[in-house]
Amino acid sequence: MSGALNYDPPGDLLREKIILVTGAGSGLGRAAAVAYAHHGATVLLLGRREEALNDVYDEIERRRLPQPAVLLLDLATANDNSFQELAVTLRQEFGRLDGVLHSAALGAQPLPLEHLAMETWDRLLRVNLTAGYALTRHCLPLLRAAAHASVVFTTCAAGHGVRAYQGAYTIAKHGVENLVTLFHQELASTSRIRVNALDPGPCATSLRRVAFPAEDPAKLRQPAQLMAPYLYLMGDDSLGVSGQRLDTRQET
């Protein structure tokens, strides 16, 4: 995937594609949703804060891009029935999915494991790992209905190493990277679904501020500056690329 950071996508890269984006109300999810719409996709905006999702919806509408849809779901409390009902709704309304971007994330104040509450541990694993598994699992029939489909999980440096005081988040991201490998291995010979992990590197988001409160956000890249690899992995120029981990910091 050499050069993905500097990828120059054609304007109609995602024309007529239907793409589900989790965490679409802010940060990287919001930037990706707008970028996907700008390149022709019908974007399904999933998140837990209706006001934030409606704001993204309005931005896409103001730009006269393909009409998006808003899907309210709190990944911290969603159960198996919630994901099943969502998949049924998507099948009835759209018939297929050409892509899923797992951008929803939950952070927490850095703490040693001995001081991390069980409730916090559970929420961090549920949002950052379990929800991605459950949503992908229930959406597989919709992804199989597409000519080609792409599932992109968001990872970070914590998923490729061990970072003290970020125990549950680190465990979740390690799980995400293994989940990508497992889905790739299990789907590679039987479907046209590719599954990859994307590490966007440090950028100015609220999640980053929680983990690194002393960091100067003015020195970080903005989410909109990182969209080239998001577009590359979701578009047909990445056909055949699956089971990979794209780290944008290795591309600079």
C-alpha positions as a Markdown table, in Angstrom:
| # | Residue | x | y | z |
|---|---|---|---|---|
| 1 | Met | 0.0 | 0.0 | 0.0 |
| 2 | Ser | 2.9 | 2.3 | -0.6 |
| 3 | Gly | 1.8 | 5.8 | -1.4 |
| 4 | Ala | -1.6 | 5.5 | 0.2 |
| 5 | Leu | -1.1 | 8.6 | 2.3 |
| 6 | Asn | -0.6 | 10.7 | -0.9 |
| 7 | Tyr | -3.3 | 8.9 | -2.8 |
| 8 | Asp | -5.1 | 11.2 | -5.3 |
| 9 | Pro | -8.6 | 9.9 | -5.6 |
| 10 | Pro | -10.8 | 10.5 | -8.7 |
| 11 | Gly | -13.8 | 12.6 | -8.0 |
| 12 | Asp | -16.3 | 9.8 | -8.7 |
| 13 | Leu | -14.3 | 7.2 | -6.7 |
| 14 | Leu | -17.3 | 6.2 | -4.6 |
| 15 | Arg | -20.1 | 7.0 | -6.9 |
| 16 | Glu | -23.3 | 5.0 | -6.1 |
| 17 | Lys | -21.6 | 3.3 | -3.2 |
| 18 | Ile | -23.3 | 2.9 | 0.2 |
| 19 | Ile | -21.0 | 3.3 | 3.1 |
| 20 | Leu | -21.7 | 3.0 | 6.8 |
| 21 | Val | -19.5 | 5.1 | 9.1 |
| 22 | Thr | -19.6 | 4.7 | 12.9 |
| 23 | Gly | -18.6 | 7.6 | 15.1 |
| 24 | Ala | -19.7 | 9.9 | 12.3 |
| 25 | Gly | -20.6 | 12.8 | 14.5 |
| 26 | Ser | -17.1 | 14.0 | 15.2 |
| 27 | Gly | -13.4 | 13.7 | 14.6 |
| 28 | Leu | -12.1 | 11.2 | 12.0 |
| 29 | Gly | -15.5 | 9.6 | 11.5 |
| 30 | Arg | -17.0 | 13.0 | 10.6 |
| 31 | Ala | -14.2 | 13.9 | 8.3 |
| 32 | Ala | -14.4 | 10.5 | 6.5 |
| 33 | Ala | -18.2 | 10.7 | 6.1 |
| 34 | Val | -17.9 | 14.1 | 4.4 |
| 35 | Ala | -15.0 | 12.9 | 2.2 |
| 36 | Tyr | -16.9 | 9.8 | 1.2 |
| 37 | Ala | -20.0 | 11.9 | 0.3 |
| 38 | His | -17.7 | 14.3 | -1.6 |
| 39 | His | -16.6 | 11.4 | -3.8 |
| 40 | Gly | -20.1 | 10.2 | -4.6 |
| 41 | Ala | -21.1 | 7.9 | -1.8 |
| 42 | Thr | -24.4 | 7.7 | 0.1 |
| 43 | Val | -23.1 | 7.8 | 3.6 |
| 44 | Leu | -25.0 | 6.2 | 6.6 |
| 45 | Leu | -24.0 | 8.3 | 9.6 |
| 46 | Leu | -24.1 | 6.1 | 12.8 |
| 47 | Gly | -23.5 | 7.5 | 16.3 |
| 48 | Arg | -25.1 | 8.1 | 19.6 |
| 49 | Arg | -25.5 | 11.9 | 19.6 |
| 50 | Glu | -28.4 | 13.0 | 17.3 |
| 51 | Glu | -27.4 | 16.7 | 17.3 |
| 52 | Ala | -23.9 | 15.9 | 16.1 |
| 53 | Leu | -25.1 | 13.5 | 13.4 |
| 54 | Asn | -27.7 | 16.0 | 12.2 |
| 55 | Asp | -24.9 | 18.6 | 11.9 |
| 56 | Val | -22.9 | 16.4 | 9.7 |
| 57 | Tyr | -26.1 | 15.6 | 7.7 |
| 58 | Asp | -26.7 | 19.3 | 7.2 |
| 59 | Glu | -23.1 | 19.9 | 6.1 |
| 60 | Ile | -23.4 | 17.2 | 3.4 |
| 61 | Glu | -26.7 | 18.6 | 2.3 |
| 62 | Arg | -25.3 | 22.1 | 2.0 |
| 63 | Arg | -22.7 | 20.8 | -0.3 |
| 64 | Arg | -25.4 | 19.2 | -2.5 |
| 65 | Leu | -23.8 | 15.8 | -2.1 |
| 66 | Pro | -25.7 | 12.5 | -2.1 |
| 67 | Gln | -28.3 | 12.5 | 0.6 |
| 68 | Pro | -27.0 | 10.8 | 3.7 |
| 69 | Ala | -28.9 | 8.9 | 6.4 |
| 70 | Val | -28.7 | 9.2 | 10.2 |
| 71 | Leu | -28.7 | 6.0 | 12.4 |
| 72 | Leu | -28.8 | 6.5 | 16.1 |
| 73 | Leu | -27.1 | 3.7 | 18.2 |
| 74 | Asp | -25.1 | 3.8 | 21.4 |
| 75 | Leu | -22.4 | 1.2 | 21.0 |
| 76 | Ala | -21.7 | 1.2 | 24.7 |
| 77 | Thr | -25.2 | -0.2 | 25.4 |
| 78 | Ala | -26.1 | -1.9 | 22.2 |
| 79 | Asn | -26.8 | -5.7 | 22.4 |
| 80 | Asp | -27.0 | -8.4 | 19.8 |
| 81 | Asn | -30.6 | -7.6 | 19.1 |
| 82 | Ser | -29.7 | -3.9 | 18.5 |
| 83 | Phe | -27.2 | -4.9 | 15.8 |
| 84 | Gln | -29.6 | -7.4 | 14.3 |
| 85 | Glu | -32.3 | -4.8 | 14.1 |
| 86 | Leu | -29.9 | -2.3 | 12.5 |
| 87 | Ala | -28.9 | -4.8 | 9.9 |
| 88 | Val | -32.6 | -5.5 | 9.1 |
| 89 | Thr | -33.2 | -1.8 | 8.7 |
| 90 | Leu | -30.3 | -1.4 | 6.4 |
| 91 | Arg | -31.4 | -4.3 | 4.2 |
| 92 | Gln | -34.9 | -2.9 | 3.9 |
| 93 | Glu | -33.8 | 0.6 | 3.2 |
| 94 | Phe | -30.6 | 0.1 | 1.1 |
| 95 | Gly | -30.3 | -3.6 | 0.2 |
| 96 | Arg | -26.5 | -3.7 | 0.5 |
| 97 | Leu | -23.4 | -2.1 | 1.9 |
| 98 | Asp | -20.3 | -1.4 | -0.2 |
| 99 | Gly | -18.3 | -0.4 | 2.8 |
| 100 | Val | -18.1 | 0.0 | 6.6 |
| 101 | Leu | -15.7 | 2.3 | 8.4 |
| 102 | His | -15.4 | 1.6 | 12.1 |
| 103 | Ser | -14.4 | 5.0 | 13.5 |
| 104 | Ala | -16.3 | 5.1 | 16.7 |
| 105 | Ala | -14.0 | 5.1 | 19.7 |
| 106 | Leu | -14.1 | 5.7 | 23.5 |
| 107 | Gly | -11.1 | 6.8 | 25.5 |
| 108 | Ala | -10.5 | 7.2 | 29.2 |
| 109 | Gln | -8.2 | 9.0 | 31.6 |
| 110 | Pro | -4.8 | 7.2 | 31.7 |
| 111 | Leu | -4.8 | 5.0 | 34.9 |
| 112 | Pro | -2.8 | 2.0 | 36.2 |
| 113 | Leu | -4.7 | -1.2 | 35.9 |
| 114 | Glu | -5.1 | -1.5 | 39.7 |
| 115 | His | -7.2 | 1.7 | 39.6 |
| 116 | Leu | -9.3 | 1.0 | 36.5 |
| 117 | Ala | -12.9 | 0.4 | 37.4 |
| 118 | Met | -14.5 | -2.7 | 35.9 |
| 119 | Glu | -17.3 | -0.6 | 34.4 |
| 120 | Thr | -14.8 | 1.5 | 32.6 |
| 121 | Trp | -12.9 | -1.6 | 31.4 |
| 122 | Asp | -16.2 | -3.1 | 30.0 |
| 123 | Arg | -17.2 | 0.1 | 28.2 |
| 124 | Leu | -13.8 | 0.6 | 26.6 |
| 125 | Leu | -13.8 | -3.0 | 25.3 |
| 126 | Arg | -17.4 | -2.9 | 24.2 |
| 127 | Val | -17.1 | 0.3 | 22.2 |
| 128 | Asn | -13.5 | -0.2 | 20.8 |
| 129 | Leu | -13.6 | -3.9 | 20.1 |
| 130 | Thr | -16.9 | -5.8 | 20.6 |
| 131 | Ala | -19.1 | -3.4 | 18.7 |
| 132 | Gly | -16.9 | -3.6 | 15.6 |
| 133 | Tyr | -17.1 | -7.4 | 15.7 |
| 134 | Ala | -20.9 | -7.4 | 16.3 |
| 135 | Leu | -21.7 | -4.8 | 13.6 |
| 136 | Thr | -19.5 | -6.5 | 11.0 |
| 137 | Arg | -20.9 | -9.9 | 11.8 |
| 138 | His | -24.5 | -8.8 | 11.3 |
| 139 | Cys | -23.7 | -6.8 | 8.2 |
| 140 | Leu | -21.9 | -9.6 | 6.3 |
| 141 | Pro | -25.0 | -10.5 | 4.2 |
| 142 | Leu | -25.3 | -6.8 | 3.2 |
| 143 | Leu | -21.6 | -6.7 | 2.3 |
| 144 | Arg | -21.8 | -9.9 | 0.3 |
| 145 | Ala | -24.6 | -8.3 | -1.7 |
| 146 | Ala | -22.2 | -5.7 | -3.1 |
| 147 | Ala | -20.0 | -6.4 | -6.1 |
| 148 | His | -17.0 | -5.6 | -3.9 |
| 149 | Ala | -17.0 | -4.4 | -0.3 |
| 150 | Ser | -14.5 | -2.9 | 2.1 |
| 151 | Val | -14.4 | -3.0 | 5.9 |
| 152 | Val | -11.9 | -0.7 | 7.6 |
| 153 | Phe | -11.2 | -0.9 | 11.3 |
| 154 | Thr | -9.4 | 2.0 | 13.0 |
| 155 | Thr | -6.3 | 1.1 | 15.0 |
| 156 | Cys | -3.4 | 3.1 | 16.5 |
| 157 | Ala | 0.0 | 2.6 | 18.0 |
| 158 | Ala | -1.5 | 1.1 | 21.1 |
| 159 | Gly | -2.7 | -1.8 | 19.0 |
| 160 | His | 0.8 | -2.6 | 17.8 |
| 161 | Gly | 2.6 | -2.4 | 21.1 |
| 162 | Val | 1.9 | -2.1 | 24.9 |
| 163 | Arg | 1.2 | 1.3 | 26.4 |
| 164 | Ala | 1.2 | 1.5 | 30.2 |
| 165 | Tyr | -1.8 | 3.3 | 31.9 |
| 166 | Gln | -4.0 | 2.7 | 28.8 |
| 167 | Gly | -4.7 | -0.9 | 29.6 |
| 168 | Ala | -8.3 | -1.5 | 28.4 |
| 169 | Tyr | -7.8 | 0.7 | 25.3 |
| 170 | Thr | -4.6 | -1.0 | 24.4 |
| 171 | Ile | -6.2 | -4.5 | 24.9 |
| 172 | Ala | -9.1 | -3.4 | 22.7 |
| 173 | Lys | -6.8 | -2.2 | 19.9 |
| 174 | His | -4.7 | -5.4 | 20.0 |
| 175 | Gly | -8.0 | -7.2 | 19.7 |
| 176 | Val | -9.0 | -5.1 | 16.7 |
| 177 | Glu | -5.9 | -6.0 | 14.8 |
| 178 | Asn | -6.4 | -9.7 | 15.5 |
| 179 | Leu | -10.0 | -9.3 | 14.5 |
| 180 | Val | -9.0 | -7.9 | 11.1 |
| 181 | Thr | -6.7 | -10.8 | 10.5 |
| 182 | Leu | -9.4 | -13.3 | 11.5 |
| 183 | Phe | -12.1 | -11.8 | 9.3 |
| 184 | His | -9.6 | -11.6 | 6.4 |
| 185 | Gln | -8.7 | -15.2 | 6.8 |
| 186 | Glu | -12.2 | -16.4 | 7.1 |
| 187 | Leu | -13.6 | -14.3 | 4.2 |
| 188 | Ala | -10.8 | -14.4 | 1.7 |
| 189 | Ser | -11.7 | -17.6 | -0.1 |
| 190 | Thr | -15.5 | -17.2 | 0.0 |
| 191 | Ser | -16.4 | -13.6 | -0.6 |
| 192 | Arg | -15.4 | -10.3 | -2.2 |
| 193 | Ile | -15.1 | -8.5 | 1.1 |
| 194 | Arg | -11.7 | -7.1 | 2.0 |
| 195 | Val | -10.9 | -6.2 | 5.6 |
| 196 | Asn | -8.1 | -3.9 | 6.7 |
| 197 | Ala | -6.8 | -1.9 | 9.7 |
| 198 | Leu | -5.9 | 1.8 | 9.4 |
| 199 | Asp | -3.7 | 3.7 | 11.8 |
| 200 | Pro | -4.2 | 7.4 | 11.1 |
| 201 | Gly | -1.5 | 8.4 | 13.5 |
| 202 | Pro | -1.8 | 11.3 | 16.0 |
| 203 | Cys | -4.4 | 13.9 | 15.0 |
| 204 | Ala | -6.4 | 16.6 | 16.7 |
| 205 | Thr | -9.5 | 14.8 | 18.1 |
| 206 | Ser | -11.3 | 14.8 | 21.4 |
| 207 | Leu | -10.2 | 11.1 | 21.9 |
| 208 | Arg | -6.6 | 12.2 | 21.6 |
| 209 | Arg | -7.1 | 15.0 | 24.2 |
| 210 | Val | -8.4 | 12.4 | 26.7 |
| 211 | Ala | -5.3 | 10.2 | 26.3 |
| 212 | Phe | -2.7 | 12.9 | 26.1 |
| 213 | Pro | -4.1 | 16.0 | 28.0 |
| 214 | Ala | -0.8 | 17.8 | 28.1 |
| 215 | Glu | -0.3 | 17.6 | 24.3 |
| 216 | Asp | -0.6 | 20.8 | 22.2 |
| 217 | Pro | -3.3 | 20.0 | 19.6 |
| 218 | Ala | -2.1 | 22.8 | 17.4 |
| 219 | Lys | 0.9 | 20.7 | 16.6 |
| 220 | Leu | -1.2 | 17.8 | 15.3 |
| 221 | Arg | -2.7 | 17.1 | 11.9 |
| 222 | Gln | -6.4 | 17.8 | 11.5 |
| 223 | Pro | -8.7 | 14.8 | 10.6 |
| 224 | Ala | -9.5 | 16.3 | 7.2 |
| 225 | Gln | -5.8 | 16.2 | 6.3 |
| 226 | Leu | -5.8 | 12.4 | 6.7 |
| 227 | Met | -8.5 | 11.3 | 4.3 |
| 228 | Ala | -6.3 | 10.0 | 1.5 |
| 229 | Pro | -5.8 | 6.5 | 3.0 |
| 230 | Tyr | -9.5 | 6.4 | 4.1 |
| 231 | Leu | -10.5 | 7.0 | 0.5 |
| 232 | Tyr | -7.9 | 4.5 | -0.9 |
| 233 | Leu | -9.1 | 1.6 | 1.3 |
| 234 | Met | -12.8 | 2.3 | 0.6 |
| 235 | Gly | -12.5 | 2.7 | -3.1 |
| 236 | Asp | -11.9 | 0.1 | -5.9 |
| 237 | Asp | -8.2 | 1.1 | -6.3 |
| 238 | Ser | -7.6 | -1.1 | -3.2 |
| 239 | Leu | -9.2 | -4.2 | -4.7 |
| 240 | Gly | -7.1 | -7.2 | -3.7 |
| 241 | Val | -5.7 | -5.4 | -0.6 |
| 242 | Ser | -7.0 | -7.3 | 2.5 |
| 243 | Gly | -5.7 | -8.4 | 5.9 |
| 244 | Gln | -3.3 | -5.4 | 6.0 |
| 245 | Arg | -2.4 | -2.8 | 8.6 |
| 246 | Leu | -1.8 | 0.6 | 7.0 |
| 247 | Asp | 0.2 | 2.9 | 9.3 |
| 248 | Thr | 0.2 | 6.4 | 7.8 |
| 249 | Arg | 3.3 | 7.3 | 9.8 |
| 250 | Gln | 5.3 | 4.8 | 7.8 |
| 251 | Glu | 4.2 | 6.6 | 4.6 |
| 252 | Thr | 5.8 | 10.0 | 5.5 |
